[in-house]
Amino acid sequence: MTDHATSQSPANSAPLGSSHARMSDGNEVEGGDEIELGALFQALKEGWRLPVLLGGIAASLAVVVVLLSKPVFDASGSLYLGSAEKSQSASSGALSGFSLLSGLMQGSSMATQVDIVRSRSFVEQAILDSGINAEVWKAGERPGVRFWYWLLGGHSLSIYAPPSTALHAVLADVTAPDLVKKKLTIHFSTAGRYQITKGKQVVLQGQLGQPAVGPGIRLELRAVNPQYVPQAQAIYRLRVQTPLSVFDSMTRTGTLGVNQLGGNSGGTAKTTYIVGVNYRDTDPVAAQQFVQALMHTYLAKTHSWATGQAGATYDYLSAQMHKIRTALSAADTRLAQYQAQSGVIAVSAGAQALIKQEAEYETQRSQFKLQLYSLQQLSRQISTPNAQINPYILSSIHDPVLDKLSGRLAAAQTKLSSLEKLYTPAAPQVVQIRAEIQSIQSATSNLISNQEKTAQQQLQSLDTLISQYQGKMGKFPQAELKVISLTRSSEVLGKLYMFLLQKQEEAAIHKASTITKNRILDTALVHDKPVTPKAKEDVILFGLLGVFLGLGLVLGRFLLHPGFRSDEELRRHYPFLPLYGLLPVNGDISLTKSGGFQLPEPRSGFGEAIRLLRSNLYLASAQGQGQILMVSSAAPADGKSTVSYQLAAALAQDGKKILVIDADLRKPHIHAVFRIAQEPGLAGILAGRHSWQESVRPIKEPNMDLITAGNIPPNPSEYIGTDHFAQMLTEMRPLYDYILLDTPPFPMVGDGLILGRQVDRIITIVRVNGTPRKAYKEHLQGLMSLEKPLGLIINGIRVNATYGYGYGYHYGEQKTATKGWRRMLRGWLQKLWG
């Protein structure tokens, strides 16, 4: 007891006179808003049940949500873009004649190809081909598998296999707003014929396996099993979304992924020409079909683009050859007929030379017309942003200046592609290179325009020469002139036909070389495990979130609590108050009507604290009899009455003559705690109905006297403020060593100021995490105005947090076995939390 008495002795506290001076202006010591880690940890330790409870609830809810959710599967495939690799190799400069193509085809880089694969037109076409925007199910059966069913199904994708009676809708689209996402009904009749209705309105009629078009809706209904035909009167349900809405959903949720797959060789990043395609859906079969459809759509479209560009010139030459072949056949027939009729078989050597020269001019004329056609095509293509350029047209134009411009353009566009990955579009480097590209494109367009003018001038010159030669041939004799004309037509058309035939063969070779080398590298495959939900991770995550939420609530309650968080905080606020005692939390000591008054166990922490409080009171009190003590607090639940009765019992056990007066005339309860009659009591004494000697109730265990409050009067303050009350205390003083007044809370009730004038010492009770700071400040200011000696008792401290040695151990013999499972559980938890 010596160590404890020294640590809490009033001798180590500030003198009482100084406390009067310090509180005279109503101020307290600053710095009390600091957060104490010890108090914080203690609050978390005490409130551990809330985080555990919320964590358990969150984890349980997560289990329910996971089991009821639909698992989402990932289907993936990959494309090999051989054409892009070939284009990249060509752009390095193997053939100078194709350098312009390399420059203008930078839009076909891998980044552009990835954008093309996930473009709206490609994705919408794949949606139509795969039918993922249309749901068809048999009446009474709703598609969709929950996660719990997938678990019970052995984690197998076979549970998603469509039944033999399933139907599938492809190429489905709706334009009528009242049909979008609406549940429609399919009524089958005989031989696979059906009607689709909305309510009683027929919106579409069709035949199974054939496209059907109606007002505002179109689709092709197919059976999953080709041999299956629904019976008459069979009913199915249908719901259709627009391809655009499905595409928007993919973009918004990120369920569709198209990315270039990177490679690594010897620790160095390697450029690959492989594009990965993946899609997530609750139906793994639909996801697989969509990925496969998207890859096939890309191959079909790019192949169509490549062959279509290369075939443009081929088709033009074929049309010209057909005309010339027809004209040549007619000219040969007319020449043979005329020769047979006229007998003129051949023409003179001079006429033959003129015919041959004119045929050469006609051939040159056709060549320039073809060049002009190519220049006009190229001019239109260059003026279109990101247009695909016909390589054959470029190869037919031989101009070194054009080759040089194309090389510069290719280098500039390659540099722009690199800069766009590092800088924003507004960066000076990007703006500069874009300006350079525009300058090169402008120069290229001007060059092509000049070549068009040159070709037109050459055509005009050839037309003049041909006209001159035709004039010369008009000077020959009339009989020979007819043969010359027919021979000239046959000769010229023959040479033109041979020239165009040669050009057509060149175009055919180029068309064959433009067949795309893109291939499907990996066909669509569905992973057997769903990507969501991730059961273990989700349950753990939500459990942790619940725990953190509980910790946050405990921390928030700690930070926002209006009371003192610890005894250290209280002593920092009011270091001038003499500290009489620190009372630990004790769940076994309570003042209830059912439990009554009970003494603490002698070797318990609370019992030691009460005895230490008694020793400090002896040190602080003056020698002699008749010490009158008023026990007060700022709030009702601070433990004022408990401390009063326990302190009185401890003094009585030490041989002191003790009287306890219940001076709380507003809410008395000493009679209920000690199970004695309420009357006669203090109210009756002050009213003159009884003497105080008649009202004293002796208590054998412990050996002390009590005076109850009596019946509650209508005006308690007037009763205790009478001279009768002061006279009563004067008469009692010689008969008792200590008289304890249990008073109502102040400043909630002003009785404490009236009673405080009649006592020798005031003991103020503060409960940690209970007494509000503001209320206690007002409480202390009022009591200090009485200029009475004050003593502080801090109630409700945690033993292990502050005085682990003083209250955490028991001396002497071991404690007896704990009483009941609650004691055992509490002890185990105390060991667990340290």
Secondary structure, 3 states (H helix, E strand, C coil): CHHHHHHHCHHHCCCHHHHHHHHCCCCCCCCCCCCCHHHHHHHHHHCCHHHHHHHHHHHHHHHHHHHHCCCEEEEEEEEEEHHHHHHHHHCCCCCHHHHHHHHHHHHHCHHHHHHHHCCHHHHHHHHHHHCCCEEEEECCCCCCCCHHHHHHCCCCHHHHCCCCCCEEEEEEEECCHHHCCCCEEEEECHHHEEEEEECCEEEEEEECCCEEEECCEEEEEEECCCCCCCCCCCEEEEEECCHHHHHHHHHHHCCEEEEECCEEECCEEECCCEEEEEEEECCHHHHHHHHHHHHHHHHHHHHHHHHHHHHHHHHHHHHHHHHHHHHHHHHHHHHHHHHHHHCCCCCCHHHHHHHHHHHHHHHHHHHHHHHHHHHHHHHHHHHCCCCCCCHHHHHCCCCHHHHHHHHHHHHHHHHHHHHHCCCCCCCHHHHHHHHHHHHHHHHHHHHHHHHHHHHHHHHHHHHHHHHHHHHHHCCCCHHHHHHHHHHHHHHHHHHHHHHHHHHHHHHHHHHHHCCCCEEEEEEEEECCCCCECCHHHHHHHHHHHHHHHHHHHHHHHHHHCCECCCHHHHHHHCCCCCEEEEEECCCCCCCCCCCCCCCCCCCCHHHHHHHHHHHHHHHHCCCCCCEEEEEEECCCCCCHHHHHHHHHHHHHHCCCCEEEEECCCCCCCHHHHHCCCCCCCHHHHHCCCCCHHHHCEEECCCCEEEECCCCCCCCHHHHHCCHHHHHHHHHHHHHCCEEEEECCCCCCCCHHHHHHCCCCEEEEEEECCCCEHHHHHHHHHHHHCCCCCEEEEEEEECHHHHCHHHHHCCCCCCCCCCCHHHHHHHHHHHHHCC
